[in-house]
Amino acid sequence: RLEQLPAAAYRYFASDTGPQQRTLSEHCIVPEEIELKMGAQVMLCKNLDQAAKLVNGTRGKVVGYVARKVLEQNDVRYGPEAPPVEGVPQQQGGRLYPQVE
C-alpha cells in the first residue's frame, strides 16, 4: 500500500539503546529501518503514555514533517535526536520528524 501513495518516501532507522539493545535487535518483529510517506498509516509498538492513550497498537497517519524546535514549542512527543540520514527531509541542517495524528 505504501507504494500506492503519491508522496516522496523517507527512511528512518531505529536507535535502540541500553542493556537490552542486542536482544531487541535480534528478537523484535519491528524492522530496524522503515520507510514513511505522507498519508502512511503507522502503529505504536510500545506503550509511551497511557494517560495520553499512546499505547501499543494505537494507529495514526503521517500528516507532515516538523523540526524538533517546533515539536518542543508545541509540547509534542518525539524520538531521541538522531544524526541526519540520507533521504530524510532536513530543515536548516536539522532532522525533520514525522508528525502523526
LINCOR-V320783 format. One record per residue. N is the residue number from 1. RES is the residue in three letters. PHI is phi in degrees with one decimal (NA if undefined). PSI is psi in whole degrees, -180 to 180 (none if undefined). Layout:
n = (N N)
res = (RES RES)
phi = (PHI PHI)
psi = (PSI PSI)
//
This chain:
n = (1 2 3 4 5 6 7 8 9 10 11 12 13 14 15 16 17 18 19 20 21 22 23 24 25 26 27 28 29 30 31 32 33 34 35 36 37 38 39 40 41 42 43 44 45 46 47 48 49 50 51 52 53 54 55 56 57 58 59 60 61 62 63 64 65 66 67 68 69 70 71 72 73 74 75 76 77 78 79 80 81 82 83 84 85 86 87 88 89 90 91 92 93 94 95 96 97 98 99 100 101)
res = (ARG LEU GLU GLN LEU PRO ALA ALA ALA TYR ARG TYR PHE ALA SER ASP THR GLY PRO GLN GLN ARG THR LEU SER GLU HIS CYS ILE VAL PRO GLU GLU ILE GLU LEU LYS MET GLY ALA GLN VAL MET LEU CYS LYS ASN LEU ASP GLN ALA ALA LYS LEU VAL ASN GLY THR ARG GLY LYS VAL VAL GLY TYR VAL ALA ARG LYS VAL LEU GLU GLN ASN ASP VAL ARG TYR GLY PRO GLU ALA PRO PRO VAL GLU GLY VAL PRO GLN GLN GLN GLY GLY ARG LEU TYR PRO GLN VAL GLU)
phi = (NA -57.6 -65.6 -82.4 -76.4 -76.2 -76.3 -68.8 -97.6 -130.5 -100.3 -128.5 -117.5 -65.3 -131.2 -73.9 -136.0 98.6 -66.1 -97.1 -55.3 -63.0 -61.6 -59.9 -63.1 -81.0 -118.3 -84.3 -80.4 -81.2 -66.3 -74.6 -132.1 -129.5 -114.4 -124.1 -138.5 -56.8 90.2 -70.0 -85.7 -130.0 -139.7 -68.9 -117.8 -157.0 -71.6 -103.5 -158.4 -62.6 -62.8 -89.2 61.9 -101.1 -126.1 -49.2 98.5 -66.3 -109.2 -153.7 -130.8 -70.0 -114.1 172.4 -130.8 -133.7 -76.8 -56.4 -58.1 -65.6 -61.0 -64.7 -64.9 -102.0 54.0 -97.9 -74.4 -151.0 -77.3 -64.4 -60.1 -130.8 -67.5 -58.9 -122.7 -55.9 93.6 -92.0 -59.3 -124.5 -139.1 49.2 79.4 -104.9 -70.1 -101.6 -106.9 -68.1 -98.6 -119.4 -124.7)
psi = (-35 -40 -18 -15 134 -8 163 147 143 141 140 145 142 148 68 139 170 -179 -22 12 -50 -43 -43 -46 -38 -31 0 136 -12 130 153 -18 133 155 132 152 159 133 -7 140 137 161 136 140 19 144 123 -46 99 -37 -34 5 33 83 164 126 -13 132 154 -177 139 119 -4 -178 133 153 156 -40 -42 -40 -46 -40 -31 10 46 141 143 163 177 153 135 151 154 143 139 132 -10 134 141 155 113 47 -4 149 143 141 145 136 124 133 none)
//
